Amino acid sequence: MTPSQALYQSAGLRAVEAAAAEAPLMQRAGRAAADFAGQLVADRQAPILVLAGPGNNGGDGFEMATHLLDEGHDLRLVFAGDAAKLPADAAAARRRFLAAGGVELAAIPAGVRWRLIVDALFGIGLVRPLAGRFAELAEAANALAGRCRCPLLALDCPSGLDADTGAVRGERAVRASHTITFIALKPGLLTADGPDHCGVLRLAPLALDAPALAAPDGETVAVAGFAAHLGPRRRNSHKGSNGSAGILGGAPSMLGAAFLAGRAALQLGAGRVYLGLVDPAAPGFDANQPELMLRGAEALLATGLTALACGPGLGAGPAQVALLEAACARELPLLLDADALNLLAHEGNLEVAVASRRSPTLLTPHPAEAARLLDSDVATVQADRIAAARELAAQFDAEVALKGCGTVLASPDGRWRVNATGNPGMGTAGMGDVLSGLVVALLAQGWPAAAALAAGVHLHGAAADALAADIGEIGLTASETIPVARRLFNRWLAARE
């Protein structure tokens, strides 16, 4: 099983670099980048454009360019900086480039049909929006890559993208088709705007074991991270051995949300699944999943459960607030999503009830729900998704999954992870309800809260990825992910046996 990968924000990465100060990191980065470029452009007569910036990322570009020149590639380099102000390593890289016969150009040559464009302007070093000539070069790189239909390769991080957060600084950033990042992964490459600007992502460790040099700031979500909780069931077991999951929701016109969550919980192995429906006119059974047990919302809260999810199609009003207060009083793992989160954001009594719970609490907000919970706005949440998730986890003493591109998971102790499964096809109604059902099923079966949340998020995204690989991203529906998630989960179990 693929292990989790260490994630470093800028300060942590600087600590790794300081611990490896004697290693020729820029030379190694240039070599790795040149090797990757050679894979993207095998024809050595094909024109390659390198845009080198005023710092160490520009130095990586000079090193790369020197290797490509030595290998006979048709290479042109535009240097956007002051040679007298280059850092020492970058200045040395520039001298090697010039000694190898390289020529610095002041502007991008016109009329060339480029086969590869390389962004070595800023990488992770930029702490302000791209402006002036740098913004013009970034825009030119994007436009030329589109016009020439050629790869656009970013070194370490696309210029203009915040490697810590995944937010674009200002209004402009390089939109790369490929990114080779050095030493370790950065969270901003995996979340928010990062994936759209990085394209295909490759890690070049540069012969370093980063975690051995400095503790990671976070990590990716991977099956190996929760594999200890995967295992075969005892042959001498029964439905009661596999937990009883409850779903509270299903107000008028929103029954489908509760049904989706219930079906997902049942198909991920909960021994019994009860739906507590707010709609008094709800049917007595689910014709498409008759194994689900349907009852009124109040009756559900009096049922013997091992885990409870609240929110799918719950609706809003005094009755729903009372139901949530009663749910919070239950001593069992409790997941809050959708309407439950919106009520939590506006009802002070609920916030107190959640924050004071002794049993595990899990929150699965999308950015708008997170903004309401934090009394903020979506733009602020998306500007630093890791910080927002960690703040929610601390505020509510809960395990949090801030959904979106690169879902961020955070724990009350400050630990955080980023999930890389999933695709844009998941942007349809009901996906969050399915996630709630998957997670509550694992909780009902006795999984710890953090592991259940990580497994549910990773599994749901992986199921959507499998569907997209088969039929494409457009038109994916939430219900389609449920049987695929079941199949993948059973494969994970088999791999552990």
C-alpha positions as CSV (number, residue, x, y, z in Angstrom):
1,M,0.0,0.0,0.0
2,T,1.3,3.5,-0.9
3,P,2.3,5.3,2.3
4,S,1.3,8.8,3.3
5,Q,3.7,11.5,2.0
6,A,5.2,14.2,4.1
7,L,3.9,17.8,3.5
8,Y,6.0,20.8,4.2
9,Q,5.0,24.5,4.3
10,S,7.7,27.1,3.6
11,A,9.1,27.4,7.1
12,G,9.4,23.6,7.5
13,L,11.0,23.3,4.1
14,R,13.6,25.9,5.0
15,A,14.4,23.8,8.1
16,V,15.0,20.8,5.8
17,E,17.2,22.8,3.5
18,A,19.2,24.2,6.5
19,A,19.8,20.7,7.7
20,A,21.1,19.7,4.3
21,A,23.1,22.9,3.7
22,E,26.2,21.0,2.6
23,A,24.3,19.1,-0.2
24,P,24.4,20.6,-3.7
25,L,20.6,20.9,-3.9
26,M,20.5,23.4,-6.7
27,Q,22.6,21.2,-9.0
28,R,20.5,18.2,-8.1
29,A,17.3,20.1,-8.8
30,G,18.6,21.3,-12.2
31,R,19.6,17.7,-13.1
32,A,16.1,16.3,-12.1
33,A,14.3,19.1,-14.0
34,A,16.4,18.5,-17.1
35,D,15.7,14.8,-17.0
36,F,12.0,15.5,-16.7
37,A,12.1,18.0,-19.6
38,G,13.9,15.5,-21.7
39,Q,11.0,13.1,-21.2
40,L,8.5,15.8,-22.2
41,V,10.6,16.8,-25.3
42,A,12.6,13.9,-26.8
43,D,13.4,15.8,-30.0
44,R,16.6,17.8,-29.3
45,Q,15.9,20.1,-32.2
46,A,12.7,21.2,-30.7
47,P,12.9,24.8,-29.2
48,I,12.7,25.0,-25.4
49,L,12.1,28.3,-23.6
50,V,13.3,28.8,-20.0
51,L,12.1,31.8,-18.0
52,A,14.5,32.4,-15.1
53,G,13.7,34.6,-12.2
54,P,15.7,36.7,-9.8
55,G,16.2,34.1,-7.0
56,N,17.0,30.5,-6.3
57,N,14.2,29.3,-8.5
58,G,15.9,31.1,-11.3
59,G,19.1,29.3,-10.3
60,D,17.3,26.0,-10.7
61,G,16.4,27.2,-14.2
62,F,20.0,28.0,-15.0
63,E,21.2,24.6,-13.8
64,M,18.5,22.9,-15.8
65,A,19.3,25.0,-18.9
66,T,23.0,24.1,-18.7
67,H,22.2,20.4,-18.7
68,L,19.9,20.7,-21.6
69,L,22.5,22.7,-23.6
70,D,25.1,20.1,-22.8
71,E,22.7,17.5,-24.2
72,G,22.3,19.4,-27.5
73,H,18.8,20.8,-27.0
74,D,17.7,24.0,-28.8
75,L,17.3,26.2,-25.7
76,R,16.6,29.9,-25.2
77,L,16.6,31.5,-21.8
78,V,15.1,34.8,-20.7
79,F,16.5,36.1,-17.5
80,A,14.2,38.4,-15.6
81,G,16.4,39.7,-12.8
82,D,19.5,41.6,-11.8
83,A,22.6,39.4,-12.0
84,A,24.3,41.5,-9.2
85,K,21.5,40.6,-6.8
86,L,21.3,36.9,-7.3
87,P,21.8,34.7,-4.3
88,A,25.2,33.0,-4.3
89,D,24.1,29.6,-5.5
90,A,22.0,31.1,-8.2
91,A,24.8,33.3,-9.3
92,A,27.1,30.3,-9.6
93,A,24.5,28.5,-11.6
94,R,24.2,31.4,-14.0
95,R,28.0,31.5,-14.4
96,R,28.0,27.8,-15.3
97,F,25.2,28.4,-17.8
98,L,27.1,31.2,-19.5
99,A,30.4,29.2,-19.5
100,A,28.5,26.3,-21.3
101,G,27.7,28.7,-24.1
102,G,24.3,29.8,-22.9
103,V,22.9,33.2,-23.9
104,E,20.6,35.4,-21.9
105,L,17.8,37.0,-23.8
106,A,16.0,40.2,-22.7
107,A,12.7,39.2,-24.1
108,I,10.9,36.1,-25.5
109,P,11.7,35.7,-29.2
110,A,8.8,36.1,-31.5
111,G,7.6,33.7,-34.1
112,V,9.0,30.5,-32.5
113,R,6.8,27.4,-32.2
114,W,8.0,26.3,-28.7
115,R,7.9,22.6,-27.8
116,L,8.4,23.2,-24.1
117,I,8.2,26.3,-21.8
118,V,9.8,26.3,-18.4
119,D,8.7,28.5,-15.5
120,A,11.6,29.1,-13.2
121,L,10.6,32.6,-12.2
122,F,9.7,32.2,-8.5
123,G,8.7,28.8,-7.3
124,I,7.9,28.8,-3.5
125,G,9.8,32.0,-2.9
126,L,7.2,34.5,-3.9
127,V,5.4,36.2,-1.0
128,R,3.5,38.9,-3.0
129,P,1.4,38.9,-6.1
130,L,3.1,38.8,-9.5
131,A,3.4,42.3,-10.9
132,G,5.2,44.2,-13.6
133,R,7.5,42.2,-15.9
134,F,7.0,39.0,-13.9
135,A,3.2,39.1,-14.4
136,E,3.8,39.8,-18.1
137,L,6.1,36.8,-18.4
138,A,3.7,34.5,-16.6
139,E,0.8,35.6,-18.8
140,A,3.0,35.2,-21.9
141,A,4.0,31.7,-20.8
142,N,0.4,30.7,-20.4
143,A,-0.6,32.2,-23.7
144,L,2.3,30.6,-25.6
145,A,1.8,27.2,-24.1
146,G,-1.8,27.4,-25.4
147,R,-0.9,28.7,-28.8
148,C,1.9,26.3,-29.3
149,R,0.0,23.4,-27.7
150,C,3.2,22.5,-25.8
151,P,3.8,21.5,-22.2
152,L,4.4,24.2,-19.6
153,L,6.7,22.9,-16.9
154,A,6.9,24.7,-13.5
155,L,10.0,24.2,-11.3
156,D,9.1,23.5,-7.6
157,C,5.8,25.5,-7.7
158,P,4.0,27.5,-10.5
159,S,4.9,31.1,-10.1
160,G,2.2,33.1,-8.5
161,L,0.7,30.1,-6.5
162,D,1.1,30.1,-2.8
163,A,2.8,26.7,-2.0
164,D,1.6,26.8,1.6
165,T,-2.1,27.3,0.8
166,G,-2.8,26.7,-2.8
167,A,-4.3,30.2,-3.3
168,V,-3.2,32.3,-6.2
169,R,-1.5,35.5,-4.9
170,G,-3.3,38.4,-6.6
171,E,-4.8,37.7,-10.0
172,R,-2.1,36.0,-12.0
173,A,-0.2,32.7,-11.8
174,V,1.4,30.3,-14.2
175,R,-0.9,27.5,-15.2
176,A,1.5,24.6,-15.7
177,S,0.7,21.4,-17.5
178,H,3.5,19.7,-15.4
179,T,5.2,20.6,-12.2
180,I,8.4,19.0,-10.7
181,T,8.6,19.9,-7.1
182,F,11.8,19.4,-5.1
183,I,12.7,17.8,-1.7
184,A,9.1,17.2,-0.5
185,L,5.5,17.9,-1.4
186,K,4.0,21.2,-0.5
187,P,0.3,21.4,0.5
188,G,-0.6,24.2,-1.8
189,L,0.1,21.9,-4.8
190,L,-2.7,19.6,-3.7
191,T,-5.5,21.8,-2.5
192,A,-7.5,24.9,-3.6
193,D,-6.1,26.3,-6.9
194,G,-3.0,24.1,-6.7
195,P,-4.1,21.2,-8.8
196,D,-5.4,23.4,-11.6
197,H,-2.1,25.3,-11.8
198,C,0.3,22.3,-11.3
199,G,-1.0,19.8,-13.8
200,V,0.8,16.5,-13.6
201,L,2.9,16.6,-10.4
202,R,6.2,14.9,-9.9
203,L,8.3,14.9,-6.7
204,A,12.1,14.9,-7.0
205,P,13.5,14.3,-3.4
206,L,17.0,15.3,-4.4
207,A,18.5,12.4,-2.5
208,L,17.1,13.7,0.8
209,D,15.0,12.0,3.4
210,A,13.1,15.1,4.4
211,P,11.3,13.7,7.5
212,A,14.7,12.5,8.9
213,L,15.9,16.1,8.7
214,A,12.9,18.0,10.0
215,A,9.4,17.0,11.2
216,P,6.8,17.4,8.5
217,D,4.0,19.9,8.9
218,G,1.3,17.6,7.6
219,E,0.9,14.6,5.4
220,T,-1.2,13.2,2.6
221,V,-4.1,10.8,3.2
222,A,-3.3,7.3,2.0
223,V,-4.7,3.8,2.7
224,A,-1.5,2.9,4.6
225,G,-2.4,5.6,7.1
226,F,-5.6,3.8,8.3
227,A,-4.7,0.2,7.1
228,A,-4.4,-0.9,10.7
229,H,-8.2,-0.7,11.0
230,L,-8.7,-2.8,7.9
231,G,-9.2,-6.5,8.6
232,P,-11.4,-9.5,8.0
233,R,-14.5,-10.0,10.0
234,R,-14.7,-12.9,12.4
235,R,-16.6,-15.8,11.0
236,N,-18.5,-16.0,14.2
237,S,-20.2,-12.6,13.8
238,H,-23.7,-11.2,13.1
239,K,-25.4,-7.9,12.3
240,G,-25.1,-6.8,15.8
241,S,-21.3,-7.3,15.7
242,N,-21.1,-4.7,12.9
243,G,-22.7,-1.8,14.5
244,S,-25.9,0.2,14.2
245,A,-25.6,3.5,12.2
246,G,-28.2,6.2,12.4
247,I,-29.0,9.0,9.9
248,L,-31.0,12.0,11.1
249,G,-32.4,14.1,8.3
250,G,-34.9,13.8,5.5
251,A,-37.2,16.9,5.8
252,P,-39.9,17.4,3.2
253,S,-38.6,17.5,-0.4
254,M,-35.1,16.4,0.9
255,L,-35.7,12.7,1.6
256,G,-33.2,11.7,-1.1
257,A,-30.3,13.1,1.0
258,A,-31.1,10.8,3.9
259,F,-31.6,7.8,1.6
260,L,-28.3,8.4,-0.1
261,A,-26.5,8.5,3.3
262,G,-28.3,5.4,4.5
263,R,-27.5,3.4,1.4
264,A,-23.9,4.3,1.6
265,A,-23.7,3.3,5.3
266,L,-25.4,0.0,4.6
267,Q,-23.1,-0.8,1.6
268,L,-20.0,0.0,3.6
269,G,-20.8,-2.6,6.1
270,A,-22.8,-1.2,9.0
271,G,-24.8,-4.1,10.4
272,R,-28.0,-2.1,10.8
273,V,-28.8,1.3,9.4
274,Y,-31.7,3.4,10.7
275,L,-33.1,6.5,9.1
276,G,-34.7,9.1,11.4
277,L,-36.8,11.2,9.0
278,V,-38.2,14.6,9.8
279,D,-40.9,14.4,7.1
280,P,-44.0,13.1,8.7
281,A,-45.3,11.9,5.3
282,A,-42.2,9.9,4.5
283,P,-42.7,6.4,3.2
284,G,-42.3,3.5,5.5
285,F,-39.5,1.9,3.5
286,D,-36.9,2.6,0.8
287,A,-38.1,0.7,-2.2
288,N,-34.5,0.7,-3.7
289,Q,-32.9,-0.4,-0.4
290,P,-35.5,-2.2,1.7
291,E,-32.8,-3.2,4.2
292,L,-32.9,0.3,5.6
293,M,-35.1,0.8,8.7
294,L,-37.1,4.0,8.5
295,R,-38.7,5.8,11.5
296,G,-39.4,9.2,12.8
297,A,-36.6,11.5,13.9
298,E,-37.5,11.4,17.6
299,A,-37.8,7.6,17.5
300,L,-34.3,7.4,16.0
301,L,-32.8,9.3,18.9
302,A,-34.3,6.7,21.3
303,T,-32.8,3.8,19.3
304,G,-29.7,1.9,20.4
305,L,-27.0,3.2,18.0
306,T,-23.3,2.9,17.8
307,A,-22.8,6.0,15.6
308,L,-25.0,8.9,14.4
309,A,-24.8,11.2,11.4
310,C,-27.0,14.4,11.4
311,G,-27.7,16.7,8.6
312,P,-28.5,15.1,5.2
313,G,-31.7,16.9,4.2
314,L,-32.4,17.9,7.8
315,G,-33.9,21.3,7.1
316,A,-34.0,24.2,9.5
317,G,-36.3,25.3,12.3
318,P,-36.9,25.0,16.1
319,A,-37.7,21.3,15.8
320,Q,-34.4,20.6,14.1
321,V,-32.5,22.5,16.7
322,A,-34.2,20.4,19.4
323,L,-33.3,17.2,17.6
324,L,-29.6,18.3,17.3
325,E,-29.5,19.2,21.0
326,A,-30.7,15.7,21.8
327,A,-28.2,14.2,19.4
328,C,-25.4,16.0,21.0
329,A,-26.4,14.6,24.3
330,R,-25.9,11.0,23.1
331,E,-22.7,9.5,24.1
332,L,-21.6,8.0,20.8
333,P,-19.6,9.2,17.7
334,L,-21.5,12.0,16.1
335,L,-21.0,13.4,12.6
336,L,-22.5,16.7,11.6
337,D,-23.0,17.8,8.0
338,A,-25.1,20.0,5.7
339,D,-28.1,21.5,7.6
340,A,-26.7,20.4,10.9
341,L,-23.7,22.6,10.3
342,N,-25.8,25.6,9.3
343,L,-27.8,25.3,12.5
344,L,-24.6,24.9,14.5
345,A,-23.4,28.2,13.0
346,H,-26.4,30.2,14.1
347,E,-27.4,28.6,17.4
348,G,-25.1,29.4,20.3
349,N,-26.6,26.7,22.5
350,L,-25.7,24.1,19.8
351,E,-22.1,25.3,19.7
352,V,-21.8,24.9,23.4
353,A,-23.4,21.4,23.2
354,V,-21.0,20.3,20.5
355,A,-17.8,21.8,22.0
356,S,-18.6,20.2,25.4
357,R,-19.2,16.7,24.1
358,R,-17.1,13.9,25.6
359,S,-17.7,11.4,22.7
360,P,-16.0,12.0,19.3
361,T,-17.5,14.7,17.1
362,L,-16.9,15.0,13.3
363,L,-17.6,18.0,11.1
364,T,-17.7,17.8,7.3
365,P,-18.3,21.3,6.0
366,H,-17.9,22.6,2.5
367,P,-16.2,26.1,2.3
368,A,-19.5,28.1,2.6
369,E,-20.5,26.1,5.7
370,A,-17.0,26.5,7.1
371,A,-17.3,30.3,6.6
372,R,-20.6,30.4,8.5
373,L,-19.1,28.3,11.4
374,L,-16.1,30.7,11.6
375,D,-18.2,33.8,11.1
376,S,-16.1,34.6,8.1
377,D,-16.5,34.4,4.3
378,V,-15.7,31.8,1.6
379,A,-12.8,33.8,0.1
380,T,-11.1,33.9,3.5
381,V,-11.6,30.2,4.1
382,Q,-10.3,29.3,0.6
383,A,-7.3,31.7,1.0
384,D,-5.9,29.3,3.7
385,R,-7.9,26.1,3.8
386,I,-5.5,24.4,6.2
387,A,-5.7,27.3,8.7
388,A,-9.5,27.2,8.4
389,A,-9.8,23.5,9.0
390,R,-7.5,23.7,12.0
391,E,-9.4,26.6,13.5
392,L,-12.7,24.6,13.2
393,A,-11.1,21.5,14.8
394,A,-9.9,23.6,17.8
395,Q,-13.1,25.6,18.1
396,F,-15.4,22.6,18.2
397,D,-12.9,20.0,19.6
398,A,-13.8,17.9,16.5
399,E,-12.3,16.0,13.7
400,V,-12.9,18.1,10.6
401,A,-12.9,17.5,6.8
402,L,-13.0,20.8,4.9
403,K,-14.3,19.5,1.6
404,G,-13.3,20.8,-1.8
405,C,-10.4,20.4,-4.1
406,G,-7.8,18.7,-1.9
407,T,-10.0,18.1,1.1
408,V,-8.2,19.1,4.3
409,L,-8.6,17.0,7.4
410,A,-7.7,18.5,10.8
411,S,-7.7,17.2,14.4
412,P,-8.1,19.2,17.6
413,D,-4.4,18.7,18.4
414,G,-3.5,20.7,15.3
415,R,-2.5,17.8,13.1
416,W,-3.6,18.1,9.5
417,R,-3.7,16.1,6.2
418,V,-4.6,16.7,2.6
419,N,-6.5,14.2,0.5
420,A,-5.6,13.9,-3.2
421,T,-8.4,11.6,-4.5
422,G,-11.5,12.9,-6.2
423,N,-12.2,15.0,-9.3
424,P,-14.5,17.8,-10.5
425,G,-17.2,15.3,-11.4
426,M,-18.0,15.2,-7.7
427,G,-19.5,18.7,-7.9
428,T,-23.1,17.4,-7.9
429,A,-25.9,17.1,-5.4
430,G,-25.8,14.4,-2.9
431,M,-22.0,13.7,-2.8
432,G,-21.7,15.1,0.7
433,D,-24.6,12.8,1.8
434,V,-22.8,9.8,0.5
435,L,-19.6,10.8,2.3
436,S,-21.6,11.1,5.6
437,G,-23.0,7.6,5.1
438,L,-19.5,6.1,4.4
439,V,-18.0,7.7,7.5
440,V,-20.8,6.9,9.9
441,A,-20.7,3.3,8.7
442,L,-17.0,3.0,9.8
443,L,-17.8,4.8,13.0
444,A,-20.6,2.4,13.7
445,Q,-18.2,-0.5,13.2
446,G,-15.8,0.9,15.8
447,W,-13.3,2.8,13.8
448,P,-11.6,5.7,15.6
449,A,-13.0,9.1,14.5
450,A,-9.8,10.4,12.7
451,A,-9.3,7.1,10.9
452,A,-12.9,6.8,9.8
453,L,-12.9,10.3,8.5
454,A,-9.7,9.8,6.5
455,A,-10.9,6.5,5.1
456,G,-14.3,7.8,4.1
457,V,-12.9,10.9,2.4
458,H,-10.2,8.9,0.6
459,L,-12.5,6.1,-0.4
460,H,-15.2,8.4,-1.7
461,G,-12.7,10.3,-3.9
462,A,-11.2,7.1,-5.1
463,A,-14.6,5.8,-6.1
464,A,-15.3,8.9,-8.1
465,D,-11.9,8.6,-9.8
466,A,-12.6,5.0,-10.8
467,L,-15.9,6.1,-12.3
468,A,-14.3,9.0,-14.1
469,A,-11.7,6.7,-15.6
470,D,-14.5,4.5,-16.9
471,I,-17.1,7.0,-18.1
472,G,-15.6,10.5,-17.7
473,E,-16.2,13.2,-15.1
474,I,-19.3,14.8,-16.6
475,G,-22.6,13.5,-15.3
476,L,-21.3,11.5,-12.3
477,T,-24.1,11.1,-9.7
478,A,-23.7,10.5,-6.0
479,S,-25.6,7.2,-6.0
480,E,-23.1,5.8,-8.6
481,T,-20.2,6.2,-6.2
482,I,-21.7,3.9,-3.5
483,P,-21.3,0.5,-5.1
484,V,-17.9,1.5,-6.5
485,A,-16.8,2.5,-3.0
486,R,-18.0,-0.8,-1.6
487,R,-15.9,-2.7,-4.2
488,L,-12.8,-0.6,-3.5
489,F,-13.1,-1.0,0.2
490,N,-13.3,-4.8,-0.1
491,R,-10.2,-4.7,-2.3
492,W,-8.4,-2.8,0.5
493,L,-9.6,-5.4,3.0
494,A,-8.4,-8.3,0.7
495,A,-5.0,-6.6,0.4
496,R,-4.6,-6.7,4.2
497,E,-5.4,-10.4,4.5
